[in-house]
Amino acid sequence: MVQMSIDRWRFQTAEERLQSNSSSDSSGGGTQKQFDLYFDRDFALEVGNGSAIEFSFVRLNTFAVQTLSEKLFGAGIDGLLSLDSQNTEEPDFSNLALLGSDLDTDPNLDVRIIAPNYYADGTLDNRIDFKGAYGLYYEEIFFHIPFLIANQLNANQKFSEAQQWYHYIFNPTAQETTSNNSVSSKDRYWRYRPFRSLSLETLSEMLSDEDALNAYRQDPFDPHAIARLRINTYQKTVVMKYIDNLIDWGDYLFRQDTRESITEATQLYVLAFALLGPRPQSKPTRQLEDVGTYEDVKADLERNQIDALPDFLVENGNHAQTSTPEIPFNPHRSVITRFCVPENSQFLGYWDVIDDRLYKIRHSLNIDGVFRSLALFQPPINPAALVQAAASGLAGGIGSALAATNVSVPHYRYAFMLDKAKEMVGYVIEFGGALIEALENKSGEELTLLQHTHELNILERTTEIKQLQQAELDANLAALEQSLANAKEREDYYKNQVRGSGAFGANNFETIQSDLTLSANVIHSTAAVSKFIAGLSGGTVDVEVGGSGFGGSPVATVKSGGSFISTLLDKGGDFLEITAGILDRTAGIMGTKAERKRRKEEWDHNEKLAGFDIAEIEKQIEATAAQMNAASRDFLIHQKTIDQHNEVGNFYRTKFLNKDLYNWMSNRLSSLYFQTYKLAFDIAKQAERAFQFEFGTDESYISFGYWDSRRKGLLAGEALRLDLARLEKSALDQDSRYLEITKTISLARLDPIAFLQLRETGRCQFTLGELLFDRDFPGHYFRIIKSVSLSIPAVVGPYETVHATLTQTGHKTLMSPDLAGVQYLLGEEQNMPDSIRADWRSNQQIAVSTGVEDSGVFELDFNDDRYLPFEGTGAVSTWLLELPKPTNRFDFDTITDVVIHLRYMCKTDSGSFKQSVMDLEAFKQYRGLRLFSLAHEFSTDWYAFKNQVDVRSTTLSLPKNTIPANVNATEISVRQIYDFTNGVLTEVGDRFDVKTSEITAQPMTIELTAKSSFKKEQAENLLVLFAYTGEV
């Protein structure tokens, strides 16, 4: 700011254009005026003003563009959007010089130049101005464009690239400081300079900002209008979007459900939690206030002399805690402390989401909350898929290729997924055709505009030619008019010549000349004759001279002698010469007359020709006038053509179906095309995974190389459709009928201990092992479940149901007739061979409510588009059965068994593989367990044992079916004895002496002798676990 009172002042600057806002100040009230001053190199502006003037200078141009361009081309996007680029300096305002004797020399004048920005220490801030004339331009470059790109990338699941663009604005991992002044620890995270050194606004400050309120009143649906006045809003938005990126990225990895991806997802969730900090704590109000009504608010307004209800009515103090010092609250006079501002539920929801994800990870649950066990290693990566992904040109292509290898089995069958994939591929092809059409229309419009531009350029160049043609016609007309004047001048000249001449075309002077020449010729001839005669007379004796005859003709009489003849001859020659001279002069006179006559004839001819020329030129002038008229009309038509071309051009540019629309359509279609392609590709991969799941193969037909970004992905749908056809062909070739088997399994016989655990705790785990199925059908492989039903025989009261859940915790499938795979399933091998497929669609669960062949679905429909529970999983499996006592209102002692009804399909190999399986050691030995309940199966013996005081032993005669038929028992034993009293299972095997009969005995017996430590009177039931080993 510079204040001065002078009559004349001048500014001069080297490289600045400045705006000056001036105001006149006088004691009687100043008049306001504004004018623009533009300063160029070596230019001085003089302004005269007799009153005091104050000037503030605002930069209207920028010199940072070249520097930013150099950084963009030299260091790329990172260099352009860096803080150093945002700190690019403009020319120093100190270069501005005030010239003039008064200003330069007067010590009483305080002349200072006040720049728009200063650092906190008072030094001049010459960095690019985000609040100046180019502030919006810089805001678009350094904030809005990176923020928009980051949001779009995050929406397209390119999370890493999105985070990179977010880091141009907000980077919580940044450690460095800028070259211009060190920054505080809280500011170093902000990579957008205007977000630095800002204090967090309080809620009262926000709601009492008059500028923001005015912007809200003018356009309440434009958030940016208010956010520009509350820049903290942009900061909060960026941080929330950054947290969204971390959560979305973590969820994307969490859904892959592998150890590596979940570990990475955990790090992202932890980072998001660190950014959020502790969850805000709700503090209850100490004293409830009366709710009140609008009339109460109106009364408060009237007491405060406020005419209208304010836009915002807030409760004093209902705002977030800030790190800024407490400032005494001075509310705006239009703010009524009556209503509260609602909390930001979206922001508070972040803590819930992160807590939910971390809880699931820490408790071995997937993102849907289902417990499962993860494989130690991820599936192997196909190197060819990585090469195709890298060559596809897609951002994040390799990551997408890796994600494609982790495609989970869909919920729907292969046939259904194939139809959906074909349907989506059809949409992709339609979008591709629409994109081609839009590109063609866009190119057509561009070509039309280009042709129109070229035609308009030609017309504009033709305008110059037509103007030159008109100038040429004007010049031709002027030349013709001049030629006409020349012709008339010649005609008049020849007419005057002819009129001013005699019969022989001689003028008066020439006539006089001719007369004088004739007279001179006569006189000369006479003189010559006279001399001739005089000479002739000298040769005679006597000469008579006289005249006689008609007209007095001269007569000479000569008399001479001999010399006379000589003299006569000599004089005769002279006479002849004289005569010749006379004739010669006479001929000259006649020639002159003839020449004049010819000249007169030429004059007559030239007069006629001049007349013809005049007529011709007059016609040419008429033709030229007509040409000029035609040229003028042609020029008007040409101008009209240009105007019409401009109208056509405006029509092409402003019509709805113009180049810009097709450009927008092509861009929009490109985005939709790619998104639809990704969706179709994902569904195709799911269909392929369903094909692999159902047909037991690892064949892959859906690759990653369909999309070519260099060709906008055109024909990607056609290529994908071809591979879907190849997939369908392969499925048709392999769709042979499998063996279908139904197996009923008793849990009490399969795993008595698990059955006891179920009765005692309501929860047990059991395994359906490979040997269980090989005992039935050795040589079978690829055993996959079709359905599982559960029966729980128990005494349940009327209107009561069983409430149980059956969960498959793991399964394995032998994909091919591989003996090593069988040995692994039997536990003879430690390393899982490639022929084993494990845990595809694991952790499935059904709810059992009827307890009688309950499959967990209302209707067991094998034609359902979705897979049935456990369908397609391996029959060799592990299970978790939960029958919680708190939710089941019946006596668990009445549970006699748990029966699993298993329907499964398999393939068979009746060759060497079957025999190899039968030759395995585990197959040769038959081991089994039986659980006997003395109270139920040996009730008489149990009653006598329990109620007879002196009886401490009992002998149990085992039924014939204790050992399965066709099994030769080689060893029998009692593995354990359990006391089952009051629903509690207690091992009491060490309190009994056990003796078994010989294997060959019929029937086989078990003698139980209780020791003194066993209180038989208190026991409700004894359970004996009987084990046997035999040969098939």
BAPA-583868 format. One record per residue (C-alpha): x, y, z; residue in one letter. Coordinates in pm, whole numbers, padded with zeros to 5 digits, always signed. Example, Ala and Ser with C-alpha at 12.3 -4.5 7.8 and 13.67 -1.06 7.14 Angstrom:
2
+01230-00450+00780A +01367-00106+00714S 
***
This chain:
1032
+00000+00000+00000M +00139+00341-00094V -00029+00671+00001Q +00079+00997-00162M -00051+01339-00258S +00101+01450-00586I -00004+01613-00911D +00171+01368-01139R +00307+01019-01078W +00443+00748-01297R +00500+00373-01264F +00742+00166-01463Q +00812-00205-01433T +01008-00461-01632A +00793-00773-01630E +00467-00706-01448E +00105-00637-01532R -00071-00499-01231L -00420-00398-01135Q -00460-00084-00932S -00766-00025-00713N -00766+00345-00630S -00992+00551-00409S -00999+00927-00363S -01003+01040-00005D -01120+01383+00110S -01259+01523+00424S -01596+01568+00271G -01632+01203+00171G -01437+01032-00104G -01557+00927-00444T -01474+00567-00540Q -01324+00478-00877K -01138+00183-01022Q -00914+00155-01323F -00671-00098-01467D -00306-00023-01526L -00114-00246-01767Y +00262-00217-01745F +00492-00350-02013D +00867-00342-02048R +01010+00009-02101D +00669+00168-02074F +00578+00445-01832A +00218+00543-01749L +00144+00890-01620E -00167+00972-01419V -00253+01306-01274G -00462+01343-00962N -00472+01624-00718G -00595+01427-00416S -00440+01165-00195A -00449+00819-00354I -00410+00476-00202E -00301+00184-00424F -00310-00190-00365S -00150-00415-00625F -00284-00752-00739V -00100-00968-00990R -00314-01032-01299L -00076-01258-01490N +00175-01529-01410T +00524-01619-01521F +00523-01965-01362A +00379-02149-01662V +00715-02202-01829Q +00870-02329-01506T +00581-02568-01444L +00600-02691-01804S +00969-02761-01766E +00904-02958-01446K +00627-03155-01616L +00844-03254-01910F +01153-03306-01697G +01017-03480-01387A +00671-03590-01499G +00354-03572-01291I +00549-03615-00967D +00755-03308-01045G +00456-03099-01156L +00241-03170-00850L +00522-03150-00595S +00536-02884-00327L +00844-02732-00492D +00633-02668-00803S +00366-02505-00587Q +00639-02288-00436N +00752-02160-00776T +00831-01792-00740E +00699-01508-00951E +00910-01196-01031P +00972-00991-00719D +00743-00692-00660F +01048-00497-00554S +01125-00462-00925N +00842-00209-00940L +00999+00142-00945A +00821+00473-00883L +00979+00731-01108L +00957+01108-01082G +01154+01378-00912S +00904+01430-00633D +00880+01062-00544L +01246+00986-00584D +01393+01281-00402T +01134+01412-00157D +01234+01278+00186P +00889+01359+00326N +00721+01100+00101L +00683+00748+00236D +00677+00540-00082V +00625+00165-00034R +00505-00118-00254I +00274-00364-00075I +00259-00707-00241A -00043-00939-00201P +00129-01200+00019N +00387-01205+00298Y +00538-01473+00514Y +00468-01471+00885A +00804-01308+00950D +00715-01016+00721G +00931-01115+00427T +00782-01089+00081L +00606-01403-00047D +00658-01421-00422N +00527-01776-00466R +00241-01844-00704I -00075-01701-00555D -00362-01947-00501F -00591-01655-00416K -00497-01434-00706G -00624-01404-01060A -00482-01748-01150Y -00578-01907-00819G -00864-02110-00967L -00630-02234-01242Y -00371-02350-00988Y -00646-02499-00770E -00762-02710-01065E -00407-02828-01142I -00286-02908-00792F -00609-03017-00620F -00925-03084-00819H -00769-03279-01107I -00562-03516-00884P -00859-03557-00650F -01095-03641-00937L -00849-03889-01089I -00793-04055-00751A -01167-04095-00692N -01221-04245-01039Q -00931-04487-00997L -01062-04595-00659N -01409-04651-00808A -01246-04869-01076N -01067-05075-00804Q -00723-04946-00902K -00645-04877-00539F -00268-04845-00558S -00285-04592-00842E -00561-04405-00660A -00350-04383-00344Q -00063-04241-00549Q -00289-03958-00670W -00425-03902-00319Y -00065-03864-00203H -00031-03559-00426Y -00278-03393-00187I -00252-03583+00141F +00028-03822+00229N +00035-03945+00591P +00368-04119+00524T +00551-03803+00413A +00859-03711+00617Q +01039-03439+00424E +01005-03064+00449T +00992-02812+00169T +01279-02600+00048S +01087-02282+00141N +01060-02264+00518N +01029-02571+00734S +00681-02691+00809V +00524-02819+01126S +00466-03188+01188S +00093-03164+01123K +00143-02975+00796D +00392-03212+00639R +00112-03455+00557Y -00053-03199+00334W +00103-03190-00012R -00134-02919-00137Y +00009-02588-00019R -00317-02400+00063P -00404-02678+00313F -00100-02594+00522R -00093-02368+00825S -00472-02383+00862L -00648-02388+01195S -00955-02606+01238L -01272-02401+01235E -01508-02439+01523T -01872-02514+01455L -01975-02171+01571S -01727-02012+01332E -01862-02216+01045M -02224-02129+01113L -02160-01760+01168S -01953-01704+00852D -02154-01444+00665E -01986-01513+00329D -02057-01883+00359A -02416-01815+00461L -02465-01588+00161N -02318-01852-00070A -02550-02109+00085Y -02853-01886+00038R -02768-01818-00327Q -02708-02180-00423D -02761-02429-00140P -02693-02724-00375F -02340-02621-00477D -02109-02768-00212P -01798-02625-00376H -01926-02268-00338A -01933-02312+00040I -01622-02532+00054A -01413-02259-00109R -01504-02040+00186L -01449-02323+00436R -01133-02483+00308I -01130-02720+00607N -01422-02894+00435T -01195-02995+00149Y -00940-03125+00400Q -01199-03343+00571K -01323-03471+00237T -00974-03569+00127V -00902-03755+00452V -01235-03938+00434M -01173-04036+00071K -00826-04155+00166Y -00974-04373+00441I -01234-04500+00191D -00948-04599-00037N -00776-04794+00243L -01098-04971+00346I -01201-05052-00012D -00852-05178-00087W -00851-05386+00230G -01195-05532+00151D -01078-05620-00201Y -00783-05811-00056L -00988-05960+00227F -01231-06113-00025R -00944-06296-00194Q -00927-06493+00130D -00563-06599+00121T -00300-06564+00390R -00096-06314+00190E -00391-06097+00089S -00538-06094+00441I -00202-05992+00587T -00185-05703+00343E -00547-05610+00415A -00470-05604+00787T -00195-05347+00733Q -00438-05127+00540L -00703-05150+00811Y -00446-05068+01078V -00329-04763+00881L -00689-04646+00844A -00744-04696+01218F -00428-04496+01294A -00555-04210+01078L -00891-04212+01254L -00749-04224+01603G -00961-04312+01908P -01335-04332+01860R -01516-04017+01981P -01683-04076+02315Q -02044-03978+02364S -02093-03761+02669K -02442-03748+02813P -02591-03414+02903T -02583-03333+03269R -02930-03183+03275Q -03213-03223+03030L -03353-02898+02898E -03707-02831+02794D -03761-02915+02432V -03961-02605+02362G -04152-02509+02049T -04118-02277+01756Y -04299-02011+01956E -04014-02019+02208D -03763-01972+01927V -03970-01688+01786K -03978-01519+02125A -03597-01546+02149D -03567-01389+01805L -03792-01101+01904E -03595-01042+02223R -03274-01030+02019N -03440-00798+01764Q -03393-01047+01481I -03647-01018+01202D -03629-01365+01047A -03542-01718+01151L -03173-01781+01078P -03058-02047+00837D -02869-02238+01108F -02985-02289+01463L -02719-02459+01670V -02653-02563+02023E -02358-02381+02168N -02073-02620+02235G -02204-02909+02025N -01895-02929+01812H -01585-03145+01784A -01287-03094+02010Q -00997-02926+01833T -00630-02896+01898S -00653-02515+01889T -00659-02322+02216P -00997-02247+02366E -01130-01911+02253I -01419-01737+02429P -01730-01811+02228F -01894-01501+02088N -02193-01626+01892P -02329-01450+01592H -02635-01246+01676R -02844-01452+01436S -02746-01788+01591V -03000-01928+01833I -02873-02191+02076T -03180-02407+02052R -03124-02693+01807F -02829-02929+01770C -02637-03018+01458V -02658-03394+01383P -02338-03593+01400E -02168-03724+01087N -02285-04086+01081S -02070-04166+00779Q -01756-04055+00958F -01845-04244+01276L -01918-04552+01066G -01548-04585+00981Y -01470-04712+01332W -01747-04972+01305D -01621-05098+00968V -01257-05124+01076I -01347-05288+01408D -01560-05540+01221D -01284-05625+00971R -01011-05660+01232L -01235-05872+01456Y -01306-06111+01170K -00939-06137+01076I -00831-06202+01434R -01096-06473+01478H -01026-06660+01152S -01349-06547+00988L -01388-06442+00627N -01539-06109+00531I -01887-06264+00550D -01825-06378+00906G -01787-06751+00831V -01516-06945+01009F -01269-07125+00780R -00914-07250+00772S -00681-07101+00513L -00433-07284+00298A -00072-07229+00388L +00015-07102+00041F -00177-06925-00232Q -00257-07109-00558P +00038-07115-00799P +00066-06827-01045I +00054-06892-01416N +00354-06708-01569P +00178-06687-01906A -00108-06493-01741A +00143-06241-01605L +00296-06192-01949V -00047-06140-02103Q -00143-05897-01828A +00175-05695-01876A +00118-05687-02252A -00246-05584-02219S -00152-05224-02140G -00403-05200-01858L -00317-05014-01541A -00297-05272-01266G -00307-05549-01525G -00067-05776-01335I -00262-05727-01014G -00583-05808-01198S -00420-06117-01345A -00317-06232-00998L -00667-06165-00872A -00804-06371-01161A -00615-06675-01031T -00796-06639-00697N -01147-06652-00839V -01375-06831-00597S -01631-07086-00703V -01962-06905-00765P -02286-06993-00592H -02445-07090-00922Y -02381-07392-01140R -02162-07392-01447Y -02452-07402-01696A -02619-07101-01537F -02292-06906-01514M -02211-06990-01876L -02545-06846-01989D -02483-06533-01782K -02132-06501-01922A -02266-06530-02277K -02528-06269-02196E -02269-06030-02057M -02037-06093-02352V -02329-06001-02577G -02355-05671-02391Y -01981-05622-02433V -02009-05678-02808I -02303-05436-02823E -02102-05173-02635F -01810-05236-02870G -02035-05181-03170G -02180-04868-03011A -01828-04744-02940L -01722-04804-03299I -02034-04623-03419E -01966-04333-03183A -01605-04319-03297L -01718-04329-03660E -01973-04056-03597N -01715-03858-03407K -01466-03900-03693S -01742-03815-03941G -01829-03500-03750E -01464-03410-03720E -01418-03474-04093L -01726-03265-04169T -01598-02983-03952L -01254-03021-04108L -01402-03009-04458Q -01614-02713-04357H -01307-02539-04213T -01108-02607-04528H -01395-02492-04748E -01430-02180-04536L -01057-02117-04566N -01083-02162-04943I -01380-01926-04953L -01186-01671-04751E -00894-01705-04990R -01139-01686-05278T -01267-01360-05134T -00926-01209-05192E -00923-01345-05546I -01268-01204-05617K -01164-00871-05473Q -00862-00879-05702L -01089-00971-05991Q -01311-00675-05911Q -01005-00454-05894A -00894-00600-06226E -01234-00522-06380L -01216-00168-06242D -00869-00132-06392A -00991-00283-06722N -01282-00038-06726L -01050+00251-06661A -00817+00125-06936A -01110+00088-07175L -01232+00434-07095E -00884+00562-07161Q -00870+00363-07484S -01205+00506-07582L -01076+00855-07521A -00767+00775-07727N -00980+00637-08010A -01204+00941-08010K -00900+01159-08004E -00761+00976-08306R -01095+00996-08483E -01119+01368-08420D -00759+01412-08526Y -00809+01230-08855Y -01137+01410-08916K -00969+01743-08865N -00682+01641-09090Q -00917+01536-09364V -01135+01841-09329R -00841+02078-09326G -00683+01936-09648S -00761+01979-10018G -00845+01733-10281A -00505+01574-10251F -00505+01584-09874G -00279+01887-09841A -00333+02155-09591N -00296+02523-09674N +00072+02534-09601F +00133+02226-09808E -00076+02372-10093T +00129+02692-10080I +00440+02475-10069Q +00318+02286-10375S +00238+02607-10563D +00567+02760-10472L +00748+02442-10568T +00568+02440-10907L +00643+02804-10963S +01003+02752-10869A +01018+02456-11105N +00878+02667-11390V +01115+02949-11320I +01404+02713-11285H +01311+02539-11607S +01279+02871-11785T +01613+02983-11655A +01771+02658-11768A +01619+02685-12112V +01733+03041-12131S +02085+02940-12047K +02066+02660-12300F +01955+02889-12572I +02217+03144-12478A +02483+02882-12505G +02352+02756-12833L +02354+03107-12972S +02723+03139-12920G +02785+02873-13186G +02595+03042-13469T +02664+03324-13712V +02324+03457-13697D +02042+03401-13478V +01693+03521-13513E +01465+03520-13230V +01097+03588-13242G +00757+03457-13178G +00503+03317-13419S +00232+03063-13430G -00049+02992-13187F -00001+03155-12855G +00313+03332-12964G +00534+03025-12938S +00909+03105-12958P +01082+03034-13282V +01454+03013-13326A +01641+03012-13652T +01989+02885-13641V +02252+02905-13891K +02581+02754-13838S +02870+02598-13985G +03066+02277-13891G +03137+02381-13534S +02779+02450-13499F +02689+02091-13514I +02932+02010-13236S +02800+02292-13030T +02452+02191-13113L +02510+01838-12999L +02677+01958-12684D +02397+02187-12602K +02153+01916-12698G +02295+01710-12418G +02259+02001-12183D +01909+02036-12301F +01839+01678-12228L +01981+01724-11878E +01768+02028-11830I +01469+01839-11957T +01551+01552-11721A +01578+01795-11431G +01247+01949-11523I +01091+01606-11544L +01255+01506-11217D +01124+01806-11034R +00789+01757-11196T +00794+01394-11085A +00884+01507-10731G +00591+01742-10731I +00366+01466-10857M +00508+01223-10599G +00439+01473-10325T +00087+01509-10447K +00051+01131-10465A +00196+01095-10116E -00045+01350-09983R -00326+01176-10156K -00227+00846-09998R -00191+01019-09666R -00541+01153-09704K -00658+00806-09786E -00481+00677-09475E -00644+00951-09273W -00977+00850-09410D -00899+00486-09328H -00768+00567-08980N -01074+00779-08919E -01288+00485-09008K -01071+00257-08791L -01094+00500-08502A -01468+00492-08539G -01459+00114-08535F -01233+00123-08228D -01470+00357-08056I -01759+00127-08125A -01558-00176-08011E -01436-00008-07695I -01785+00109-07616E -01902-00252-07647K -01607-00365-07432Q -01701-00103-07173I -02056-00231-07178E -01923-00588-07139A -01689-00482-06861T -01973-00303-06687A -02176-00619-06718A -01880-00821-06585Q -01843-00578-06299M -02211-00611-06222N -02181-00988-06243A -01864-00980-06031A -02038-00762-05778S -02332-01001-05769R -02088-01295-05755D -01908-01130-05466F -02237-01082-05285L -02320-01446-05351I -01972-01537-05232H -02024-01338-04913Q -02361-01506-04872K -02193-01843-04925T -01945-01760-04650I -02227-01657-04421D -02411-01976-04502Q -02095-02177-04439H -02062-02002-04105N -02424-02085-04029E -02360-02447-04129V -02047-02448-03914G -02241-02304-03620N -02505-02568-03679F -02245-02844-03678Y -02091-02705-03364R -02414-02630-03177T -02641-02912-03290K -02711-03180-03033F -02556-03460-03236L -02229-03277-03280N -01864-03366-03241K -01864-03282-02872D -02159-03514-02810L -01995-03800-02999Y -01671-03725-02816N -01860-03743-02487W -02038-04057-02606M -01712-04221-02710S -01550-04135-02376N -01854-04248-02180R -01896-04561-02391L -01526-04637-02349S -01570-04630-01972S -01892-04833-01984L -01737-05068-02237Y -01439-05137-02014F -01651-05177-01703Q -01887-05413-01886T -01588-05605-02019Y -01446-05639-01669K -01784-05761-01546L -01814-06007-01837A -01456-06124-01784F -01519-06180-01413D -01837-06377-01484I -01654-06576-01753A -01378-06658-01503K -01644-06762-01252Q -01805-06982-01518A -01463-07133-01588E -01410-07189-01215R -01751-07356-01192A -01650-07574-01488F -01328-07673-01312Q -01519-07731-00988F -01785-07954-01143E -01569-08149-01388F -01262-08192-01173G -01012-08034-01410T -00762-07751-01406D -00807-07668-01774E -00821-07293-01837S -00976-07133-02143Y -01042-06777-02024I -00714-06588-02050S -00621-06229-01973F -00523-06094-02313G -00851-05988-02470Y -00837-05618-02396W -00595-05415-02606D -00588-05059-02476S -00407-04942-02786R -00721-05032-02985R -00965-04917-02716K -01040-05281-02640G -01230-05336-02963L -01314-05700-03046L -01246-05800-02685A -01602-05931-02658G -01568-06139-02973E -01244-06297-02850A -01399-06368-02510L -01704-06523-02675R -01480-06756-02876L -01307-06882-02561D -01643-06929-02393L -01740-07147-02690A -01419-07345-02643R -01503-07382-02273L -01852-07503-02360E -01711-07752-02613K -01477-07892-02349S -01763-07925-02101A -01972-08114-02356L -01683-08350-02420D -01634-08423-02050Q -01996-08434-01940D -02017-08810-01892S -02239-08968-01629R -02074-09025-01292Y -02142-09304-01046L -02409-09198-00799E -02389-09345-00450I -02588-09302-00131T -02415-09374+00198K -02568-09373+00543T -02321-09308+00822I -02379-09353+01194S -02181-09110+01401L -02202-09342+01701A -02029-09612+01498R -01800-09384+01298L -01667-09182+01587D -01820-09276+01923P -01604-09025+02107I -01736-08743+01892A -02088-08866+01956F -02024-08862+02329L -01885-08507+02301Q -02200-08403+02120L -02424-08546+02393R -02214-08387+02663E -02124-08047+02519T -02359-08005+02226G -02065-07975+01991R -01841-08224+01816C -01609-08262+01519Q -01585-08571+01303F -01415-08682+00984T -01534-08879+00685L -01202-09033+00583G -01078-09189+00263E -01076-09537+00417L -01445-09508+00496L -01523-09484+00125F -01249-09717+00004D -01401-09991+00223R -01713-09959+00010D -01569-09900-00336F -01194-09925-00377P -01074-09773-00702G -01315-09481-00693H -01186-09129-00717Y -01321-08775-00764F -01579-08834-00491R -01788-08518-00475I -02090-08458-00257I -02430-08412-00415K -02623-08357-00094S -02595-08412+00280V -02888-08476+00511S -02885-08520+00885L -03102-08723+01117S -03083-08692+01495I -03289-08963+01665P -03403-08821+01998A -03713-08781+02210V -03838-08436+02133V -04151-08292+02283G -04454-08184+02086P -04417-07865+01884Y -04043-07874+01950E -03775-07900+01684T -03407-07975+01676V -03182-07672+01640H -02846-07778+01503A -02592-07649+01253T -02365-07865+01042L -02052-07699+00906T -01804-07847+00664Q -01469-07724+00794T -01257-07882+00521G -01260-08132+00239H -01031-08296-00015K -01092-08448-00355T -00875-08696-00543L -00888-08554-00898M -00727-08848-01080S -00653-09217-01013P -00330-09143-00828D -00208-09386-00564L +00005-09117-00399A -00312-08912-00354G -00483-09206-00183V -00183-09255+00045Q -00191-08886+00136Y -00560-08907+00220L -00490-09216+00431L -00216-09032+00616G +00071-09235+00474E +00217-08934+00286E +00297-08594+00430Q +00316-08379+00115N -00007-08315-00069M +00031-08420-00436P -00107-08218-00728D -00383-08474-00773S -00552-08349-00454I -00786-08048-00458R -00859-07908-00117A -01117-07675+00036D -01296-07533-00267W -01621-07380-00136R -01535-07486+00216S -01696-07366+00539N -02048-07418+00410Q -02316-07460+00670Q -02672-07578+00700I -02926-07537+00976A -03102-07854+01087V -03450-07805+01227S -03654-08122+01163T -03389-08375+01259G -03517-08627+01005V -03308-08641+00688E -03285-08264+00706D -03078-08123+00416S -03100-07765+00535G -03326-07656+00246V -03703-07654+00217F -03695-07853-00106E -03405-08066-00217L -03411-07969-00587D -03122-08111-00786F -03222-07888-01079N -03174-07570-00879D -02957-07310-01057D -02761-07271-00736R -02545-07533-00582Y -02704-07728-00302L -02532-07706+00036P -02196-07887+00019F -02257-07985-00344E -01938-08040-00539G -01713-08053-00234T -01503-08356-00155G -01663-08648+00023A -01342-08691+00222V -01415-08413+00465S -01416-08282+00819T -01729-08155+00990W -01844-07955+01287L -02183-08039+01436L -02327-07793+01685E -02633-07872+01891L -02631-07601+02158P -02808-07700+02476K -02939-07348+02548P -03133-07351+02219T -03259-07710+02232N -03530-07794+02481R -03508-08173+02505F -03305-08429+02699D -02974-08497+02526F -02962-08841+02694D -03233-08944+02449T -03005-08885+02152I -02928-09238+02039T -02725-09151+01730D -02655-08897+01459V -02709-09031+01109V -02548-08867+00806I -02722-08937+00477H -02455-08874+00217L -02524-08868-00156R -02214-08838-00365Y -02086-08894-00718M -01754-09034-00827C -01549-09172-01112K -01405-09523-01118T -01092-09695-01236D -01126-10072-01240S -00772-10131-01357G -00445-10134-01173S -00546-09836-00959F -00819-10036-00784K -00585-10324-00712Q -00314-10086-00590S -00557-09937-00342V -00663-10278-00220M -00300-10374-00172D -00238-10085+00068L -00169-10186+00427E -00440-09961+00564A -00698-10136+00346F -00599-10483+00461K -00662-10410+00829Q -01014-10327+00942Y -01032-10118+01257R -01351-10016+01424G -01509-09882+01742L -01838-09958+01911R -01992-09770+02195L -02217-09968+02425F -02460-09802+02663S -02515-10035+02957L -02836-09864+03061A -02988-09905+02714H -02824-10204+02545E -02750-10414+02857F -03024-10288+03085S -03067-10617+03281T -02696-10652+03351D -02676-10284+03438W -02967-10303+03681Y -02818-10602+03860A -02474-10441+03872F -02605-10117+04013K -02867-10237+04260N -02716-10553+04411Q -02498-10446+04698V -02251-10733+04686D -02214-10729+04308V -01906-10538+04188R -01874-10696+03846S -02082-10770+03540T -02029-10964+03219T -02155-10826+02892L -02235-11066+02611S -02168-10878+02289L -02419-10911+02003P -02317-11093+01689K -02310-10778+01481N -02050-10615+01704T -01790-10697+01443I -01904-10644+01083P -01963-10943+00864A -01680-11063+00645N -01427-10925+00893V -01210-11167+01079N -01132-11009+01413A -00774-11040+01521T -00780-10819+01829E -01045-10681+02062I -01014-10443+02355S -01196-10192+02571V -01045-09854+02500R -01232-09650+02760Q -01522-09653+03005I -01729-09340+03065Y -01962-09246+03351D -02249-09047+03202F -02432-08893+03497T -02634-08573+03502N -02531-08506+03143G -02163-08503+03238V -01923-08747+03073L -01641-08869+03297T -01365-09113+03211E -01363-09396+03468V -01162-09663+03286G -00896-09660+03557D -01161-09755+03816R -01241-10086+03646F -01065-10410+03580D -01151-10523+03227V -01128-10873+03089K -01229-10972+02735T -01303-11322+02610S -01126-11499+02332E -01197-11373+01984I -01330-11712+01881T -01571-11728+02172A -01938-11718+02086Q -02060-11487+02203P -01767-11259+02287M -01786-11117+02634T -01651-10829+02837I -01615-10862+03213E -01615-10537+03405L -01509-10533+03770T -01549-10207+03958A -01287-10100+04199K -01370-09951+04533S -01308-09603+04403S -01608-09626+04172F -01941-09540+04338K -02181-09745+04133K -02486-09624+04325E -02434-09268+04199Q -02382-09362+03835A -02672-09322+03594E -02513-09500+03300N -02188-09649+03187L -02061-09622+02829L -01807-09876+02711V -01589-09793+02411L -01508-10121+02241F -01229-10140+01979A -01151-10417+01738Y -00904-10496+01462T -00962-10747+01187G -00883-10863+00838E -01108-10831+00539V 
***
